[in-house]
Amino acid sequence: MRQELNTNLKADIPSHVNCCLPLTFELANIPNIKRVILRYFGGINYKWPFEDRVLVWVVPNFIDEVKNFHNNNGPDMEGLYNKSQIELLDEDILKALIVKIETIYPDFQTILKEAINNKS
């Protein structure tokens, strides 16, 4: 089921413009999902854009890179990785986001199916 939904996400939900992790952030920005995950950001800097907070929440190892970027001391993702690496990261982070959401949000699959159907 999860693989089927991953495939549907790639096919049915358009990417954000100028976003290097479009699959991940398209899922995170589904309104009902966004409302749920916002509650779990805890100590992540609230001044950062939503997408950066999602990245650090899902993959805490990115906190130094995100901090450096926001302190003008480091490059963005496109400065750290090439295009094919970013595409692989997006797929891996999307999978990690799905697992994380499934643990905190029992109706995740239903909300995701509704979002996919509404895009059709």
N, C-alpha and C positions, 0 to 999 in steps of 0.2 A: 504494500500500500504506500509506504513512504517513497519508494522509488518512483511509483506512478505519479505521485504528487510532485516530486522533484522534476520529473519530465514535463508535467503540465505547467509548472511554474516557468520553466524555460521557454515553453512554447506560447503560453497564453498571457503572461504578465509582462508588459513592456518595461524596458530598463529606464531608470532615471537618467536624465540628461546630465552629462558631466560628472558622473559618479563612477568611481573605479570598481565598486563592488555592487553592481546593479541587481543581481539576483538576491543577495543578502538584504539589501535595503528596500527592495520592492516588497519582500515579505514583511520586514520589520515595520513598514509604513502602512500596512493594512490596518485601518482604524481600530477594530476590536483587538487586534494583536498589539498594536502600539500602546493602547491604553493599559493592557496587562503588563507589558514588559517595562513600561516607565516606572512602575512601582518597585522594580527590583534593581534599579541603578545604584541605590545606596550612596556610597562615598565617591562615586564618579563625578567629576567636575560638572556641575549643572550648567556652566556657561558654555561648555562645548556643544557643538551641533549634535543633534539626535544621533546621526549616523556614527559619529566618533564614540559616543557613549555606548551604542550598540556594539561596536567593534571591541571596545575594552571590556564590556560585560561578557561577551561571548568568548573572547580570547584575551585574557588579562595580560598575556605576554606582550601585547602591543602598547601597553600604557606608556612606556618610555618614549616610543616613537611618536605617539600622539601628544604627549607633554612637550616634547622637543619641537614638534611642528607648531603647536600653539604658542610656544615661547619664542618663535622665530629662530630656533636653533637647529632645525632639522627639516629634511625634505618631506614632501607628501608621499603617498604610496607609490605614485608613478615615478618618483625620484629614487625609490628604494628597490623597486622590482620592475622587470620587463613585462610587456603585455601578456605573454603566455603564463608567466608566474602569477600575475594578478588574476587571470581567469581561473587558474587552479585554486588560488586562495579563495576567490569568491565562491566556488563550488564547495570547498572544504568548510568555509565559515558558514555558508548556508546550511549545510548538514548539521554543524554544531549548533546553530541557532534553532533548527527544528527540534533537535534532541532537548535542548534547554527549555524551549517553550512547552514541549510535550510534558515535561516533568512538573511544570507549574500551572498549566492550563489544560484541564481535561477535555474541553470542547474545541481544542485546537484544530483537529482534522475537519470538524464541521464548519468552522469559520473559514478555514482555508478553501474548502470545496465551494462554499458560497461565494467567496471572493473570486475564485476562478470562473465560476458560472456567470457572475455579474460582468466579467470582462469579455465574455463571449457575445 
